[in-house]
Amino acid sequence: MSHQGANTNRGFIYCGLILASLSSCSATRIFDIESIPLVKYVAVAGRNVTMSCPGVNEHSLVDTLTWKSSSTVAEFVNGLPLASNNRITLLPDNFSLHISPTVASDTAEYSCLVNDRHSPEAIVDLLVQDVPDPPGRPLVVSFTSRSVHLSWAHSQDPRNAPVTNFIIESRVGENGGWDLVPPIRTKNNVTSHQVGGLLPFTVYSFRVIAINELGISPPSKESYYFVTLREAPTGKPVTTIAHNTSASSLYISWKPPPPDTILGEFLGYRITYRKRDPNSEDVKEIYIRDSSVESHEIHNLQTYTQYLVSIQVFNPEGLGPPTTVLVMTDEGVPSKPRNLSILEITSTTIRISWQEPERKNGVIHGYRVYYVYQNQTLLHLPILKSDAIQNLIYYYTLSSLKPFTDYRLIVAAFTMKYDGETTEVSVRTDISGPSAPKFVNLTCYSEDALFLAWRIPQHFYNSVNHYIVSYRNMDYTRSREIRISANASILETSVVLQNLTTDASYELKVRAASISVINPNKVILGPYSELRKITLKANCDQHPPPSLYHPYADYDLIVLAGAVICCFGLLLVILAIVLWKKCFNTTYTNEADVVHADQKQQQQTQIDWKATCDTNGVIQTTVPVTKIMQNGNHRHLTIDGD
């Protein structure tokens, strides 16, 4: 039996006549007759199909006609075509059944009964193929931080076309779009799949779409939300500020890494720091268990030291990669210089040396040297580091000091910001030479001898240990010297130079010397006295010249002035007494008292030239020149000359 379709321009209709048993039909048979032929139509849902009524053509005489499946679909009664819905049309020329458009539910066995016949001439089997029904909701069987294993049920109705494979769609987050992640196409119709390439600690849901030869099904219900497992963070904090705040503290601030790199619950930050020294293994750590904190200050660090500071985020799974910066603490106070030593001492200079502080705590720019004496602190000019160093040792000489004076020397390093701790040493300068002695007598002692005497120097330190007398016959150029031991308790020293040349002129000078308090083997000479000249003559001892200098002239003037003042005061007292007696007519003064008062007055007005006077620790007294050889406080030496 052949079949001619209508409306072929609306879609492809595949039809054919197939003889089959009733048990092979999927639709419910209206008639249970094996001998009735079967005409099969296959249509695609959404397209049109026209099914001819078997045994009827345009020349057939038709009074009534009915199309039935499980119920009446269309009929021709009283010359009018009737249909059960607006998709179905009964064509008037050959009473074909036209369905536009078809749906999968149109699939059924149809019969066309003409003129109230009880059985059709053939059974019309319509198969409408459509995309499958949605698969079942996917279930999460297992998952890791990067993958998930899904499983789902097949579509309940494949719609007359087998499912060939599936599409798996993913959604990130609860409000994400399904089109943001590329879909996954399975290679077969197996209802499970391992989805990879996921992000750790991320919310996902999935849905599945079935595919057959006609197209794709509607999406399944989405899976229940789940969160992939955690991983250690992959993001690094971004350092924004890193600087020192003092000599022992640092400040650092940062910005957190992107949230999608935390890969777990953001618990906070870990800060580690250590010295830059590669041998340093002392790493300290600080945990900040607050993810909102973005800065921190580190304390109790070493002064002027470079530190490597690292910042990491952490979650329950572990630590992320670190961000490391190099920061240096500020300069501090240098420790005291080492090994301050005294190298050389003179009467006006002290040479010292020292080494750098053990802890510089900054860049040492130089050193300050102070010296203290008599409760006064003086500062020498700052010593630049490059000016005084030799082989890692610093040298400096303090000058313009006072002889035989106690000093306290203080040395401190300094940086651009701070003066360092001080180290000190106490020392006394050496003595300087005594001042020049003064001649008190230079006499022609005999025709071949001179007598000379001098007074102890007015200024000397510690002691006077020697006198050096230099004399020269003016007819010659060479001078001769004699050294005399001295004692500071002896105020005057005299000497007789013998074996000189008669009628010769001589020039003489004398100076004092003291032994160094620093080096006992060193004698420090003072300046010479004023040069004196004298000529030896015969019989000069009978007419001695006057003394060149009276050692006590100044003292005699003082005593004389004191005596005058005392007399003047005594006269005033006597005058007052006389006036008092005259005014009050007193007559009870006896003669003995007056005599006693006169004697007392006479005693007070007399000067004791033999009395001694202690002036600044030097005992001064008058010695007549004629008795100079017998004075116990005078030293006399007789020395041969030439």
Legacy VTK file of the C-alpha trace (Angstrom):
# vtk DataFile Version 3.0
C-alpha trace
ASCII
DATASET POLYDATA
POINTS 642 float
0.000 0.000 0.000
1.423 3.383 -0.963
0.961 6.665 0.868
0.998 10.169 -0.499
1.536 12.923 2.171
0.233 16.424 2.041
1.838 19.724 3.056
5.351 18.387 2.541
6.640 21.968 2.626
5.984 22.210 6.381
8.254 19.423 7.401
9.500 16.041 6.691
7.051 13.188 7.136
8.232 9.706 6.990
5.466 7.214 6.446
5.225 3.638 5.449
3.095 0.658 5.631
4.237 -1.903 8.105
2.436 -5.113 8.870
2.986 -6.131 12.392
1.301 -8.004 15.129
-0.677 -6.206 17.778
1.892 -7.031 20.453
4.503 -4.993 18.621
2.559 -1.755 18.860
3.366 0.621 21.647
0.029 2.451 21.410
-3.257 0.917 22.576
-4.973 -0.876 19.768
-8.573 -0.006 19.053
-9.171 -3.179 17.224
-7.816 -6.543 18.128
-7.544 -7.871 14.628
-4.226 -9.083 13.379
-5.258 -8.914 9.795
-5.731 -5.132 9.798
-2.730 -3.484 8.211
-0.702 -0.778 9.964
0.269 2.504 8.380
3.085 4.242 10.302
3.850 7.951 10.347
6.922 9.451 12.035
6.886 13.180 12.734
9.053 15.708 14.515
7.461 17.642 17.315
6.772 21.191 16.350
6.259 20.396 12.735
3.068 19.527 10.752
1.782 16.100 9.763
-1.103 14.991 7.506
-2.421 11.447 7.849
-4.681 10.090 5.031
-7.740 8.081 5.851
-7.086 4.541 4.567
-9.484 3.509 1.770
-10.770 6.981 1.108
-9.869 9.225 -1.785
-11.374 12.250 -3.474
-13.754 10.059 -5.425
-15.137 8.142 -2.437
-18.708 8.696 -1.360
-18.590 9.657 2.253
-21.625 10.317 4.339
-19.987 10.217 7.800
-16.358 9.871 8.882
-14.701 9.660 12.278
-11.004 9.841 13.311
-10.372 8.156 16.660
-7.492 7.347 18.923
-8.352 6.832 22.567
-11.133 9.310 21.926
-12.698 10.997 18.967
-10.250 13.346 17.374
-12.245 14.655 14.383
-15.403 13.752 12.466
-17.444 14.644 9.413
-21.163 14.856 10.182
-23.974 16.396 8.172
-21.487 17.731 5.701
-19.463 19.614 8.319
-15.910 18.796 9.548
-15.430 18.922 13.331
-12.139 18.772 15.377
-11.395 18.284 19.072
-8.836 21.193 19.242
-7.568 23.958 17.086
-4.346 22.142 16.155
-6.330 19.431 14.307
-7.943 19.986 10.915
-10.063 17.550 8.783
-9.201 18.223 5.154
-12.400 18.317 3.016
-11.008 16.915 -0.233
-9.847 13.522 1.041
-10.722 13.684 4.763
-7.049 13.500 5.772
-6.219 14.391 9.406
-3.865 17.398 9.556
-2.071 18.205 12.875
-0.216 21.527 13.084
2.031 21.618 14.968
2.623 18.191 16.376
3.555 17.508 19.946
4.944 14.391 21.530
1.584 13.660 23.125
0.085 13.257 19.626
1.876 9.927 19.401
-0.893 7.270 19.169
-2.671 4.764 16.901
-5.449 6.382 14.924
-8.378 4.755 13.043
-10.524 6.301 10.299
-14.082 4.903 10.280
-16.086 5.733 7.136
-19.890 5.659 6.965
-20.213 4.128 10.452
-18.042 1.148 9.750
-17.020 -0.897 12.799
-13.458 -1.498 11.720
-11.032 0.595 9.759
-9.393 -0.462 6.601
-5.981 0.166 8.215
-4.528 1.373 11.494
-2.607 4.682 11.330
0.344 4.752 13.808
1.722 8.243 14.486
5.086 8.571 16.226
5.978 12.153 17.141
9.626 12.482 18.175
10.705 15.303 20.570
13.586 16.327 22.779
13.837 14.294 25.976
12.324 15.174 29.300
14.737 16.723 31.851
17.048 14.273 33.618
16.810 13.799 37.360
18.350 16.235 39.843
22.143 15.671 39.978
23.481 14.486 43.316
26.936 15.117 44.725
28.495 11.738 45.371
31.936 13.020 46.498
34.081 16.096 46.138
37.529 17.511 46.824
38.945 21.036 46.748
39.170 20.928 42.952
36.603 18.351 41.701
33.171 16.812 42.275
31.583 13.492 41.262
27.944 13.863 40.100
25.264 11.279 39.464
21.683 11.657 38.127
18.737 9.670 36.752
17.748 9.367 33.068
14.889 11.340 31.637
11.538 9.752 32.463
10.445 10.065 28.821
13.028 10.143 26.063
10.239 11.342 23.726
10.632 8.639 21.171
14.372 9.403 20.595
17.162 7.856 22.649
19.423 10.140 24.743
22.899 10.202 23.295
24.760 12.318 25.861
24.372 15.108 28.461
25.351 18.708 29.089
26.446 19.641 32.624
26.090 23.298 33.542
27.828 24.854 36.574
27.002 27.845 38.706
29.434 29.535 41.098
27.862 30.934 44.231
24.231 31.062 45.105
23.392 33.920 42.773
25.775 33.306 39.913
24.752 32.857 36.303
24.627 29.516 34.553
26.326 30.959 31.525
29.433 32.211 33.342
31.159 28.841 33.388
31.631 26.909 30.119
29.294 23.860 30.027
30.625 20.326 29.981
29.434 17.809 27.318
29.675 14.172 28.231
30.815 11.669 25.605
28.018 9.161 26.201
24.721 8.708 27.964
26.239 7.484 31.226
24.439 9.226 34.089
27.516 10.155 36.172
30.498 12.395 35.628
33.626 13.704 37.351
33.743 17.512 37.095
37.204 19.023 37.545
38.767 22.469 37.439
36.865 23.771 40.446
38.100 26.373 42.904
38.747 25.470 46.541
36.364 26.660 49.207
33.794 27.789 46.637
30.007 27.291 46.530
28.816 25.343 43.482
25.604 23.903 42.091
25.028 21.887 38.887
22.228 20.944 36.501
22.062 18.422 33.665
20.541 18.612 30.167
19.815 15.486 28.103
20.555 15.382 24.364
18.983 13.240 21.641
18.953 13.512 17.891
16.222 16.099 18.019
17.904 18.458 20.459
18.401 19.165 24.111
16.000 18.716 26.960
15.053 21.357 29.446
17.566 21.594 32.338
17.153 19.345 35.296
16.605 20.681 38.779
19.843 22.125 40.105
21.857 20.149 42.589
22.000 21.150 46.212
24.657 23.747 47.019
27.942 22.462 48.336
31.360 23.961 49.139
34.577 22.496 47.817
37.279 21.653 50.321
39.854 24.189 51.540
43.415 24.628 50.386
46.272 26.736 51.711
45.993 30.320 50.429
47.694 31.249 47.175
47.470 35.045 47.481
50.076 37.369 48.992
49.390 40.527 50.996
50.550 43.732 49.298
52.872 45.849 51.460
51.962 49.555 51.398
54.169 51.086 54.127
57.260 49.813 55.928
59.487 52.114 58.001
61.051 52.475 61.439
59.378 54.430 64.211
62.299 54.440 66.630
65.612 52.758 67.289
63.789 49.644 68.512
60.498 49.488 66.580
59.145 49.120 63.037
55.774 49.917 61.454
54.320 47.968 58.549
50.958 48.150 56.765
49.484 46.084 53.951
46.434 45.232 51.860
44.921 41.722 51.862
45.130 39.464 48.798
42.039 38.946 46.583
39.299 36.956 48.364
39.351 34.182 45.756
42.962 33.407 46.697
42.250 32.785 50.394
40.792 29.308 49.589
39.311 28.893 53.045
38.100 30.815 56.060
40.252 33.968 56.330
41.595 33.660 59.883
44.187 36.446 59.845
47.869 37.142 59.295
51.201 35.739 60.399
54.144 38.160 60.673
57.680 36.817 60.978
60.851 38.851 61.366
64.544 38.184 61.751
67.846 39.977 61.302
69.134 40.213 57.775
72.351 38.529 58.893
72.381 35.188 57.028
73.708 33.461 60.131
70.738 34.583 62.172
68.283 31.772 62.855
66.314 33.573 65.521
62.989 33.970 63.692
60.163 35.449 65.699
56.518 35.335 64.709
53.343 37.243 65.495
49.836 35.925 64.763
47.101 38.478 64.135
43.826 36.584 64.354
41.726 39.312 62.812
41.423 39.521 59.034
40.358 43.179 59.181
43.700 44.336 60.636
45.956 45.911 58.012
48.896 47.300 60.020
51.149 46.392 62.924
54.078 47.837 64.905
56.918 45.558 66.005
58.790 46.466 69.201
61.853 45.381 71.197
64.182 45.265 68.207
67.892 45.933 68.149
69.083 49.405 67.319
70.188 50.272 63.791
69.675 46.733 62.532
68.228 45.494 59.245
65.274 43.129 59.584
63.501 40.912 57.055
59.780 41.161 57.779
57.377 38.678 56.117
53.555 38.726 56.054
51.327 35.738 55.224
47.606 35.098 55.331
46.405 31.847 56.836
43.256 29.727 56.903
42.482 26.426 58.658
44.364 24.573 55.939
47.643 26.463 56.334
49.720 29.488 55.375
49.890 31.327 52.092
53.058 32.533 50.349
54.894 35.356 52.146
55.499 38.952 51.155
58.904 40.040 52.483
60.291 43.560 52.960
63.603 44.833 54.336
63.309 47.467 57.078
65.995 49.020 59.295
65.539 50.359 62.803
66.568 53.940 63.500
69.883 55.100 64.918
70.287 54.972 68.682
72.746 56.030 71.321
76.220 54.543 70.685
77.804 52.652 73.534
80.919 54.055 75.169
84.255 53.977 73.302
86.531 51.105 74.240
90.023 51.067 75.707
90.466 54.748 76.483
94.194 55.061 77.232
96.708 57.750 78.185
99.677 57.660 75.833
101.742 60.733 76.742
101.579 63.506 79.326
103.404 66.816 79.375
102.816 69.953 81.371
100.356 71.327 78.794
99.293 68.329 76.668
97.758 64.902 77.098
97.732 62.414 74.225
94.999 59.763 74.374
93.729 56.869 72.263
90.551 54.770 72.089
88.663 52.310 69.910
85.172 52.335 68.419
82.170 51.465 70.604
81.169 47.839 70.720
77.623 48.818 69.708
77.688 51.685 67.239
73.875 51.862 66.946
74.234 54.028 63.868
76.814 55.627 61.617
79.547 57.105 63.805
80.359 60.569 62.468
82.984 61.424 65.046
83.852 61.804 68.715
83.622 64.537 71.312
86.412 64.986 73.869
85.623 66.851 77.082
87.967 67.684 79.930
86.942 68.719 83.413
89.036 70.612 85.961
88.138 72.832 88.899
84.442 71.998 88.348
84.564 73.355 84.799
83.721 71.248 81.757
85.278 72.250 78.452
84.728 70.736 75.011
87.373 70.433 72.391
86.273 70.691 68.786
84.453 67.522 67.594
86.825 64.994 66.076
85.686 63.689 62.728
85.975 59.976 62.312
88.262 60.109 59.289
90.662 62.610 60.875
91.845 60.626 63.848
91.759 56.935 62.956
94.889 54.870 62.422
94.625 51.098 62.214
91.194 51.155 63.860
92.563 53.185 66.789
91.739 56.844 67.340
94.357 59.318 68.589
93.949 62.824 69.931
96.116 65.338 71.772
94.625 67.843 74.191
96.712 71.007 74.332
96.825 74.333 76.170
96.373 72.628 79.510
97.649 73.852 82.850
100.696 72.255 84.473
100.396 70.015 87.485
96.569 70.045 87.296
94.086 67.226 87.766
91.898 66.618 84.722
89.042 64.252 84.033
88.934 63.328 80.355
85.636 62.234 78.790
85.208 60.726 75.314
81.871 60.006 73.569
80.970 58.979 70.015
78.207 60.781 68.161
75.930 60.058 65.201
73.763 62.428 63.224
71.077 62.157 65.903
72.601 61.186 69.207
75.635 61.607 71.430
76.781 58.286 72.779
77.612 56.968 76.206
80.807 58.337 77.734
83.994 56.754 78.948
86.420 58.694 81.127
89.811 58.658 82.778
91.423 60.911 85.377
94.970 62.189 84.976
97.264 64.940 86.227
99.451 66.946 83.876
103.184 67.054 84.407
104.914 69.979 86.055
106.497 72.797 84.074
109.849 74.366 84.810
110.135 76.760 87.761
110.188 80.485 87.116
113.535 82.262 87.015
115.296 82.778 90.344
116.195 86.357 91.358
119.699 87.405 92.317
119.874 88.937 95.783
123.625 89.410 95.937
126.533 89.382 93.536
129.792 90.459 95.226
133.483 90.370 94.521
134.436 88.026 97.292
138.194 88.187 96.665
140.515 88.880 93.817
139.754 85.426 92.355
136.328 84.638 93.839
132.769 85.807 93.448
129.976 85.582 95.953
126.461 85.253 94.542
123.129 84.564 96.197
119.609 84.132 94.760
116.137 83.633 96.001
113.982 80.574 95.311
111.751 80.985 92.201
108.502 82.763 92.893
106.519 80.120 90.936
107.230 76.429 90.849
105.240 73.159 90.865
105.639 70.431 93.429
109.285 71.146 94.236
112.584 72.724 93.174
115.232 70.049 92.896
118.226 71.709 91.248
119.835 75.047 90.471
122.077 75.491 87.487
124.547 78.399 87.612
126.006 79.430 84.268
128.978 81.801 84.182
131.341 82.937 81.452
134.553 84.887 81.313
133.621 87.573 78.870
136.985 87.195 77.186
135.867 83.731 76.059
132.803 82.370 74.343
132.415 79.134 76.246
130.269 79.118 79.366
130.577 76.796 82.296
127.755 75.417 84.421
127.517 74.032 87.882
124.512 72.089 89.220
123.455 72.490 92.826
120.909 70.338 94.616
118.013 72.349 95.937
115.241 72.082 98.438
111.997 74.024 98.316
112.231 74.675 102.047
115.413 76.721 101.568
114.386 80.180 100.481
117.808 81.506 99.519
120.886 79.844 98.139
124.390 81.332 97.834
127.597 80.122 96.332
131.242 81.305 96.123
132.891 80.775 92.760
136.658 80.488 93.264
139.733 80.226 91.077
138.511 82.915 88.762
140.675 85.357 86.856
141.559 88.666 88.512
140.651 91.793 86.612
138.345 89.715 84.384
134.739 90.484 83.754
132.187 87.748 84.177
128.526 87.366 83.254
126.331 85.059 85.352
122.837 83.648 85.253
121.013 80.977 87.188
117.961 78.841 86.656
116.024 76.253 88.624
115.002 72.722 87.636
112.410 70.242 88.884
112.075 66.486 88.468
109.040 65.362 86.429
106.216 63.791 88.401
105.477 61.551 85.409
109.013 60.394 84.623
111.454 60.505 87.583
114.361 60.343 85.141
113.349 63.547 83.450
114.503 66.980 84.671
112.425 69.955 83.624
114.415 73.167 83.345
113.095 76.625 84.077
114.149 79.870 82.391
117.376 81.640 83.270
117.424 84.633 85.528
118.364 88.052 84.300
121.965 88.143 83.139
124.343 89.832 85.612
127.889 91.090 85.031
130.743 91.763 87.482
134.521 92.464 87.337
137.005 90.936 89.753
139.590 93.349 91.240
142.292 93.069 93.816
141.350 93.970 97.384
137.656 94.095 96.392
136.707 92.328 99.632
137.665 95.489 101.634
134.985 97.558 99.902
132.051 95.263 99.113
129.480 96.758 96.779
125.916 97.091 97.913
123.517 94.179 97.466
121.874 93.924 94.084
118.582 93.100 95.609
117.121 93.163 99.079
114.937 90.109 99.285
112.736 91.548 101.937
112.202 95.100 100.666
108.612 94.466 99.826
108.022 92.819 103.196
109.681 95.765 105.060
107.380 98.190 103.325
104.376 96.144 104.395
105.599 95.982 107.979
106.308 99.726 107.984
102.886 100.514 106.596
101.287 98.294 109.226
103.231 99.997 111.994
102.136 103.440 110.781
98.523 102.377 110.717
98.796 100.893 114.202
100.351 104.107 115.554
97.680 106.216 113.963
94.989 104.042 115.462
96.662 104.167 118.872
96.833 107.979 118.732
93.140 108.089 118.004
92.447 105.919 121.044
94.614 108.139 123.275
92.937 111.253 121.948
89.550 109.809 122.682
90.553 108.948 126.234
91.930 112.458 126.798
88.773 114.046 125.516
86.647 111.778 127.665
88.585 112.648 130.801
88.434 116.334 130.020
84.745 116.319 129.414
83.815 114.267 132.466
86.547 115.719 134.832
87.768 112.314 135.878
90.824 112.304 138.216
91.078 108.691 139.230
93.839 107.635 136.812
97.009 106.739 138.768
100.527 107.281 137.611
101.465 103.632 137.447
98.794 102.917 134.895
99.954 105.768 132.721
103.530 104.559 132.838
102.420 101.063 131.934
100.383 102.387 129.016
103.319 104.398 127.710
105.550 101.333 127.849
102.989 99.293 126.027
102.623 101.968 123.381
106.362 102.043 122.877
106.425 98.276 122.457
103.684 98.400 119.831
105.395 101.097 117.824
108.701 99.174 117.548
109.290 96.904 114.498
110.695 93.461 115.055
113.014 93.038 112.077
113.950 89.578 113.126
110.389 88.264 113.054
109.401 85.769 110.320
106.315 85.915 108.110
104.514 82.988 106.476
103.206 84.123 103.093
101.460 81.494 100.899
103.474 78.708 102.468
106.836 80.517 101.914
108.657 81.610 105.086
110.148 85.040 104.605
112.636 86.769 106.926
115.285 89.468 106.810
118.928 88.491 106.812
121.657 91.115 107.136
124.172 90.795 104.343
127.046 90.869 106.847
125.657 87.745 108.516
124.575 85.831 105.461
127.103 83.068 106.137
125.649 82.368 109.572
121.898 82.301 108.745
120.416 78.877 109.294
117.665 79.420 106.639
120.213 80.192 103.995
122.269 77.777 101.993
125.856 78.723 101.190
128.276 76.853 98.959
131.854 77.547 98.112
132.746 76.342 94.622
135.972 76.520 92.788
135.695 78.324 89.490
138.277 77.937 86.860
LINES 1 643
642 0 1 2 3 4 5 6 7 8 9 10 11 12 13 14 15 16 17 18 19 20 21 22 23 24 25 26 27 28 29 30 31 32 33 34 35 36 37 38 39 40 41 42 43 44 45 46 47 48 49 50 51 52 53 54 55 56 57 58 59 60 61 62 63 64 65 66 67 68 69 70 71 72 73 74 75 76 77 78 79 80 81 82 83 84 85 86 87 88 89 90 91 92 93 94 95 96 97 98 99 100 101 102 103 104 105 106 107 108 109 110 111 112 113 114 115 116 117 118 119 120 121 122 123 124 125 126 127 128 129 130 131 132 133 134 135 136 137 138 139 140 141 142 143 144 145 146 147 148 149 150 151 152 153 154 155 156 157 158 159 160 161 162 163 164 165 166 167 168 169 170 171 172 173 174 175 176 177 178 179 180 181 182 183 184 185 186 187 188 189 190 191 192 193 194 195 196 197 198 199 200 201 202 203 204 205 206 207 208 209 210 211 212 213 214 215 216 217 218 219 220 221 222 223 224 225 226 227 228 229 230 231 232 233 234 235 236 237 238 239 240 241 242 243 244 245 246 247 248 249 250 251 252 253 254 255 256 257 258 259 260 261 262 263 264 265 266 267 268 269 270 271 272 273 274 275 276 277 278 279 280 281 282 283 284 285 286 287 288 289 290 291 292 293 294 295 296 297 298 299 300 301 302 303 304 305 306 307 308 309 310 311 312 313 314 315 316 317 318 319 320 321 322 323 324 325 326 327 328 329 330 331 332 333 334 335 336 337 338 339 340 341 342 343 344 345 346 347 348 349 350 351 352 353 354 355 356 357 358 359 360 361 362 363 364 365 366 367 368 369 370 371 372 373 374 375 376 377 378 379 380 381 382 383 384 385 386 387 388 389 390 391 392 393 394 395 396 397 398 399 400 401 402 403 404 405 406 407 408 409 410 411 412 413 414 415 416 417 418 419 420 421 422 423 424 425 426 427 428 429 430 431 432 433 434 435 436 437 438 439 440 441 442 443 444 445 446 447 448 449 450 451 452 453 454 455 456 457 458 459 460 461 462 463 464 465 466 467 468 469 470 471 472 473 474 475 476 477 478 479 480 481 482 483 484 485 486 487 488 489 490 491 492 493 494 495 496 497 498 499 500 501 502 503 504 505 506 507 508 509 510 511 512 513 514 515 516 517 518 519 520 521 522 523 524 525 526 527 528 529 530 531 532 533 534 535 536 537 538 539 540 541 542 543 544 545 546 547 548 549 550 551 552 553 554 555 556 557 558 559 560 561 562 563 564 565 566 567 568 569 570 571 572 573 574 575 576 577 578 579 580 581 582 583 584 585 586 587 588 589 590 591 592 593 594 595 596 597 598 599 600 601 602 603 604 605 606 607 608 609 610 611 612 613 614 615 616 617 618 619 620 621 622 623 624 625 626 627 628 629 630 631 632 633 634 635 636 637 638 639 640 641
